[in-house]
Amino acid sequence: ADNNELQEFSVLPSANNTNGTAIGALPPGGLDAMGYRRTDNLLYGIGSANNHVYKVGQNADFQDLGAAGLFNTLFYLAGDVSADGRYLYSIGSNATGFDVHLTKTDLESPGLTTQFFTITGSWHLSDIAYDPNSGILYGFDQLQLRMVTLNPNSGAITPLQKIGPGNSIMGLYFDAFGDLY
């Protein structure tokens, strides 16, 4: 927060320590709705200042891939890349924090073709993540404190069992084994 840089973290369990190392500066305003694309080993995200799609490589080298038709009146904070690496999914939220739509941006099409799926109901998904094994898109709803699944072709949300009170999840990530963190 407040530094606009990409950092790499090293976890040293033997020393009970975590070290962060700045890799490099990101585009003005930083990036949100980031996801890892296994097909090219790069990160993709949405620029906070202009809602463009960015590709981030080694040493925080970034490339502005251009506008994807996202709404400049919305914020795109939650995102991930599909398990097959083709799509960057993101959640468009309004200024009050409620989710408006799920976007599906084709990373392989010329011009970054984007589809929009309206989200109905009151949701505030802090992050979304694709299970690389099952292909299911998960999210965490900050309003109801529960995990949800999202239909990546309609935006329909199905809530799962509520998590105990006091829990707040701001980021989701699946490892290569399908374990959710």
N, C-alpha and C positions, 0 to 999 in steps of 0.2 A: 504494500500500500504506500502511496505517496512517493514512490521513487522511480516508477516506470522502467524497471529493468528486469531482465530475465535472470533468475538465479538457479543454480544447481545446488542441491542439498546432499550432503554426505552424512549417513547415519553410522555412528560408531558405537554399537551396543556395549562393547567392552569398557568404554569410557563413559557410558551413559551420556553421550554428547551428540548433538546435531550441528553441523557446520554449513553455513550458506556462503556460496561464492558467486559474486556477480559475474555473469557471462557477457552481458552487453545491454545496451539501451534498446528499448522497443519503440515502435512508432509513437508519435505524439499522442498523448491520452492513454496509451497502453492498449492491451488486448484483453478481450473477454470471450466467453463462449469457446474456449480452447479445447481442442481434441488432438490426440495423437493418431496419425495415419500410418498404419503398419506397412502399407504397400510402398512407401518411399522413406519411411523413418523420419518424418518431419511433423512439426506441429502446425495446426491451422487454427485461426481464430478470427474474431471480428473486431475491427478497430473501434475503440470507444468514441473517438472523436468524429469518425466519418462513416461508420457502419460498412466499411469495405472489408473484403475477405483478404487475410494475410497468410502467407506461408512463412514459417520460421525454421531456419536451418541451424547448422552448427555455428557457435559463437554469436548467437542471436542475430545472424544475418536474416533480414526479413525482406519479403517481396510483396508489394501491394498488387494483388491480383485484380483489383478493381471493385466497382460497385456490383452488388448482387441483387439489386432491387429491394433492399430492406428499407423499412420505414424509418426515416430520420426522427420521427416523434416517439419512437420506441427504444427501449434499451434491450440489448441482447447480451445477457450475462451468463446464462446456462447453455452449454453446448458440448457436442462430442462428434467424432467422425464414426460413420457406420463401420461395422465389422469388416465389410468388403473394401473399405477405403474410398468408396465412390462419393458419398454424401457427407456434407457438414450439416448436422442438425443443430438448431438453436431455438431458444424460446424468446419471443418478443414480448416484453412487459411494458406496461404503461407507467406514467409518472407516479401513480399510487402504489405500484408494486404488483398489480394483478397481471396475470399472464393473458395475452390476447391471442397469440397464435404460435404454432410450431412451424418452423421453416425447414425445408429440405433443399439445400443448395448442391447442385451437381458440380463436383470439382473437376470432372472430366469433359464437360460440355463447353464449347466456346461461349464466352459471355456469361459464365456462371449462372445458368438457368436456375431459378428458385421457385419452388412451389410453396404455397401457404395453406395451412390447415387451421381453421378456427378452433380455439380452445374454449369450450363452454364451461360455465361454472366459475367458482372462485378458487383459484389456485395461485400459488406463488412458489414455483419450482426454483430452488436455489442452485441446483445443478442436475445434469442428466448424464447418463453413461450407458454405453452399449456393451452388453455381455458378448465377448468375442466368440464364445462357443454356441450359445443358444440364439444369438441375434436379437434378443429382447432388449428394448430400450427402457431403462429405469430412470426414475427421478425421485427427488425428495421434496415434498411439499412442506414449506415452512409454516403455513397456516394451520394445517391439521396434524403436523408432526408425524407424517407417515410416508413410507415409500410408496411409489406408484409405478405402474407400467404405462407406457405410451404406445399407441398404435402409430408407427412411423409413416403410415399412408393415409391417416385420417385425423390425427391429433387427439383421438379419444383417449381419455385417461381413466385407468382403473385403479382405485386405491387398494393398498394392501393393509395388513394388520397395523394398527396404530402403535408407534413406539412410545415407551414410557414418557411421563412428563419431564420437562427440563432438558430434553435432548434437542439439539439443533445441529443439523448437518449442512455445511456450506460447500462441500466438494465431494464428488463421487469418482471412483476410479476402479476399473477391473484390471487385474493382472492377466497374463497369458493363460493362466490355469482356470480362469473364470471366477476367481475370488473377488468379492466386492469389498472395497475399502472406503 
